[in-house]
Amino acid sequence: MMRRHHKREQGLTMISMALILGLIAFFTLLVLKIGPIYMDHSKVVNSLAAVEETTDIETKSKSEILSSLRKRFNFNYVYHINDEDITIIKQGEYLKVDIEYEVVEKLVGNLSVLVEFHEGFEVDEK
């Protein structure tokens, strides 16, 4: 009787290798598309913090605060925020600035990613 030794095959098949490479490519694409959105958001947060730390911010008018934010956004190349996304509430010494915006980034074909942000600060000097 002849014995056959079945050697156990090891490794990945071509299909499993293609699936793994496809997943790696997909997640790399996600990082490359979403990463810059969050980097821009950090610029928004830094701009808000700088405006909040401005001397006598509670005495400035709404238009002065909006203008200061616009200048900081232009300086930092932030283009996802419109004036409609910024809410400024000012009553006496109370000041509240809110920025709520969303960014839609196209990935491939008809697949897109939506990222929503809401940042702000309040100043109440009494």
Secondary structure, 3 states (H helix, E strand, C coil): CCCCCCCCCCCCCHHHHHHHHHHHHHHHHHHHHHHHHHHHHHHHHHHHHHHHCCCCHHHCCHHHHHHHHHHHHHHCCCCCCCHHHEEEEEECCEEEEEEEEEEEEEEECCEEEEEEEEEEEEEECC
